[in-house]
């Protein structure tokens, strides 16, 4: 499987970010580049990354540039052949990247994939199974 760059945008979600990054450390697929784009957090998120996640690449914005612009910053900095976007309030299954990446192997016609998302407080319940992209460019959970 190709090298995957995971982009995580953060703004004042220190404890959720910790769980998110810990879940990325447990991934079965390597190599793995993790980029956190912090949107000017004031809750110690940046210190958390610097002190506990030394392999994470950190982009520090002085103010909140918004989710889309921050993702674009991360994508521009990414070195991977593939990009995975992960919300800071998500915890990835240890086989997330391996399973997601397998969708692309031998299928050059596949350009994008989305994951099944479980309800955090009730992991036996599905929140959504991918996204539907509409003609207006918006996506909604499937």
C-alpha positions as CSV (number, residue, x, y, z in Angstrom):
1,X,0.0,0.0,0.0
2,X,1.2,3.5,-0.7
3,X,2.2,6.1,1.9
4,X,-0.8,7.8,3.5
5,X,-0.8,11.3,4.9
6,X,-3.5,11.7,7.6
7,X,-4.7,15.3,8.1
8,X,-6.4,16.2,11.4
9,X,-7.7,19.8,11.9
10,X,-8.0,20.9,15.5
11,X,-9.4,23.8,17.4
12,X,-9.7,23.6,21.2
13,X,-10.3,19.9,21.4
14,X,-7.3,18.8,23.4
15,X,-8.6,15.7,25.0
16,X,-10.4,14.5,21.9
17,X,-7.3,15.2,19.9
18,X,-5.3,13.0,22.3
19,X,-7.6,10.1,21.7
20,X,-7.6,10.7,18.0
21,X,-3.8,10.7,17.8
22,X,-3.4,7.7,20.0
23,X,-5.7,5.8,17.7
24,X,-3.5,6.8,14.7
25,X,-0.4,5.5,16.6
26,X,-2.1,2.1,16.7
27,X,-2.7,1.7,13.0
28,X,-1.7,-1.5,11.4
29,X,-0.6,0.2,8.1
30,X,2.7,2.0,7.9
31,X,4.4,4.2,6.8
32,X,2.1,6.9,8.1
33,X,2.5,10.6,8.1
34,X,0.2,12.5,10.6
35,X,-0.3,16.2,10.1
36,X,-2.2,18.3,12.7
37,X,-3.3,21.7,11.6
38,X,-4.1,23.6,14.7
39,X,-6.4,26.6,14.2
40,X,-5.1,28.8,17.1
41,X,-6.2,26.7,20.0
42,X,-6.0,28.2,23.5
43,X,-6.5,24.9,25.4
44,X,-3.0,23.5,25.4
45,X,-3.5,21.4,22.3
46,X,-0.2,22.5,20.7
47,X,1.7,21.7,23.8
48,X,0.0,18.3,24.0
49,X,1.3,17.5,20.5
50,X,4.8,18.8,21.1
51,X,5.2,16.9,24.3
52,X,3.4,13.6,23.6
53,X,3.4,13.1,19.8
54,X,6.9,14.0,18.5
55,X,6.4,12.3,15.1
56,X,3.3,14.4,14.3
57,X,3.9,17.3,11.9
58,X,2.3,20.4,13.3
59,X,1.0,23.4,11.4
60,X,0.2,26.2,13.9
61,X,-2.2,28.9,12.8
62,X,-2.4,32.0,14.9
63,X,-6.2,32.1,14.5
64,X,-9.0,29.9,13.4
65,X,-8.9,29.7,9.6
66,X,-11.8,27.3,9.4
67,X,-12.1,23.6,8.7
68,X,-11.7,23.8,4.9
69,X,-8.7,26.1,4.7
70,X,-6.9,24.2,7.5
71,X,-7.5,20.9,5.6
72,X,-6.1,22.5,2.4
73,X,-3.0,23.6,4.4
74,X,-2.5,20.0,5.6
75,X,-3.0,18.6,2.1
76,X,-0.5,21.1,0.6
77,X,2.1,20.0,3.2
78,X,1.4,16.3,2.8
79,X,4.1,14.0,1.5
80,X,2.0,10.9,1.0
81,X,0.7,9.4,-2.2
82,X,-2.8,9.3,-0.6
83,X,-4.6,11.7,1.7
84,X,-6.9,10.7,4.5
85,X,-8.9,13.3,6.4
86,X,-9.8,12.5,10.0
87,X,-11.8,14.7,12.3
88,X,-10.2,15.4,15.7
89,X,-13.2,13.9,17.5
90,X,-12.8,10.5,15.8
91,X,-10.9,7.5,17.0
92,X,-9.8,5.2,14.2
93,X,-10.0,1.5,14.3
94,X,-6.5,0.0,14.3
95,X,-7.1,-1.4,10.8
96,X,-8.8,1.8,9.4
97,X,-6.0,2.8,7.0
98,X,-5.2,-0.7,5.9
99,X,-8.8,-1.5,5.1
100,X,-9.5,1.9,3.5
101,X,-6.4,1.7,1.4
102,X,-7.2,-1.8,0.1
103,X,-10.2,-0.2,-1.7
104,X,-7.7,1.5,-4.1
105,X,-5.4,-1.4,-4.7
106,X,-5.8,-2.6,-8.3
107,X,-8.7,-0.2,-8.9
108,X,-7.3,3.0,-10.6
109,X,-10.9,4.1,-11.3
110,X,-11.4,4.7,-7.6
111,X,-10.5,8.2,-6.6
112,X,-12.1,8.7,-3.2
113,X,-13.5,6.5,-0.4
114,X,-15.2,7.2,2.9
115,X,-15.4,5.2,6.0
116,X,-18.2,3.8,8.1
117,X,-18.6,5.9,11.2
118,X,-19.9,4.5,14.5
119,X,-21.6,6.6,17.2
120,X,-18.9,7.3,19.8
121,X,-21.0,6.7,22.8
122,X,-22.7,3.6,21.3
123,X,-20.2,1.9,19.0
124,X,-22.8,-0.8,18.1
125,X,-24.7,1.8,16.2
126,X,-23.8,3.2,12.8
127,X,-23.8,7.0,12.5
128,X,-23.1,6.9,8.7
129,X,-21.7,4.7,6.1
130,X,-19.8,7.0,3.8
131,X,-21.0,10.2,2.2
132,X,-23.2,11.1,-0.7
133,X,-22.0,13.9,-2.9
134,X,-24.7,16.1,-4.4
135,X,-24.6,18.3,-7.5
136,X,-24.3,21.4,-5.4
137,X,-21.0,20.1,-4.1
138,X,-22.3,19.4,-0.6
139,X,-22.0,16.0,1.0
140,X,-24.3,14.4,3.5
141,X,-23.9,11.3,5.5
142,X,-25.2,8.1,4.0
